């Protein structure tokens, strides 16, 4: 419908949020809008019940709840878009923002860094630099007699 906006929201290759699980609200936005500014409901609020949805497995729900934290209200995430003058473009912006937020929230954590010891060359360069700095400071002192 409406240029593909009321369709499902594609988060990534594996996850698509069906339109039936999304809740849209519209209101009047502040800012520029010309003659229609007081009559057009161009501000968009898009809500999705992350924790109540059967779309995500329990592990991903837990990960999303941890990462989204204070943005979730009773397990529901709400995205607001009012940067464009048209409702359609605000709908698209809200859907894109929701997809990006959910993709980041359910993404696998980065691999842990394996500790490595410095190479012999880097240690030698560091010691040589320290000695050079110390010698420079010693030369600045002059005679203290």
C-alpha positions in Angstrom: 0.0 0.0 0.0 1.1 3.7 -0.1 4.3 3.2 -2.0 5.3 0.1 0.0 5.2 1.8 3.4 2.4 -0.2 5.0 4.1 -3.3 4.0 6.4 -5.4 6.2 9.6 -3.8 7.5 12.6 -5.7 6.4 15.3 -5.7 9.2 17.8 -8.1 7.6 18.0 -11.1 5.3 16.4 -13.3 8.0 14.0 -11.0 9.8 11.0 -9.1 8.5 8.5 -7.5 10.8 5.0 -8.1 9.4 2.7 -5.1 9.0 0.2 -6.7 11.3 2.6 -6.3 14.3 3.3 -2.6 13.6 1.3 0.2 15.1 1.1 3.6 13.4 0.0 6.9 15.0 -0.2 10.2 13.2 -0.3 13.7 14.5 0.4 17.3 13.5 4.1 18.1 13.3 5.6 21.4 14.2 7.8 23.3 11.7 7.4 24.3 8.1 4.5 23.1 6.0 2.9 26.0 4.2 -0.9 26.3 3.9 -1.5 22.7 5.0 0.6 22.8 8.2 -2.5 23.0 10.4 -4.5 20.3 8.7 -2.0 17.6 7.8 -1.1 14.8 10.2 2.5 14.5 9.0 4.2 13.4 12.3 4.5 9.6 12.5 4.9 7.3 15.5 5.8 3.7 14.7 5.6 1.2 17.5 6.5 -2.5 17.7 6.2 -4.9 20.7 9.7 -6.4 20.7 9.2 -8.6 23.8 5.6 -9.6 22.9 6.4 -10.6 19.4 6.8 -14.3 18.4 9.1 -13.2 15.6 12.3 -13.3 17.7 13.7 -16.3 19.6 14.1 -15.8 23.4 17.9 -15.3 23.1 17.4 -12.4 20.6 14.6 -10.9 22.7 16.9 -10.8 25.7 19.8 -9.3 23.6 17.4 -6.6 22.2 16.0 -5.8 25.7 19.6 -5.4 27.0 20.7 -3.2 24.2 17.6 -1.1 23.7 17.2 -0.7 27.5 15.5 2.6 28.3 14.0 3.0 24.8 11.6 0.1 25.6 8.4 1.0 27.4 6.7 -2.2 28.6 8.6 -4.1 25.9 7.4 -1.8 23.1 9.8 0.4 21.1 8.4 3.6 19.5 10.1 5.6 16.7 9.0 9.1 15.9 9.6 10.8 12.6 8.7 14.4 11.8 11.6 15.7 9.8 9.8 15.7 6.4 6.8 17.7 5.3 4.9 14.7 3.9 3.4 11.8 6.0 4.6 9.3 3.4 8.2 10.3 3.7 8.0 10.3 7.5 6.5 6.8 7.4 9.4 5.7 5.3 11.9 7.4 7.6 10.3 5.7 10.7 10.3 2.3 9.1 14.0 2.7 8.1 14.9 3.9 11.5 13.1 1.0 13.2 14.8 -1.6 10.9 18.3 -0.1 11.7 17.6 0.0 15.4 16.4 -3.6 15.6 19.2 -4.8 13.3 21.8 -3.3 15.7 20.0 -4.6 18.8 19.9 -8.2 17.7 23.3 -8.3 15.9 25.8 -10.8 17.3 28.3 -9.3 19.8 31.7 -8.6 18.4 34.4 -11.3 18.8 36.5 -10.9 21.9 40.0 -9.5 21.3 42.7 -12.0 21.8 45.5 -10.5 23.9 48.9 -10.5 22.2 52.3 -9.5 23.5 54.2 -6.6 21.8 56.8 -7.6 19.2 60.4 -7.4 20.0 60.9 -4.6 17.6 58.2 -2.4 19.1 59.6 -3.0 22.6 63.1 -2.0 21.4 61.8 1.1 19.7 59.8 2.1 22.8 62.9 1.7 25.0 65.1 3.6 22.5 62.6 6.5 22.4 62.5 6.6 26.2 66.3 6.7 26.4 66.4 9.5 23.8 63.8 11.6 25.7 65.7 11.0 29.0 69.0 12.1 27.4 67.3 15.3 26.0 66.0 16.2 29.4 69.3 15.5 31.0 71.0 17.8 28.5 68.6 20.6 29.5 69.7 20.6 33.1 73.1 22.0 32.7 75.5 22.2 35.7 73.8 22.1 39.1 76.9 23.1 41.1 
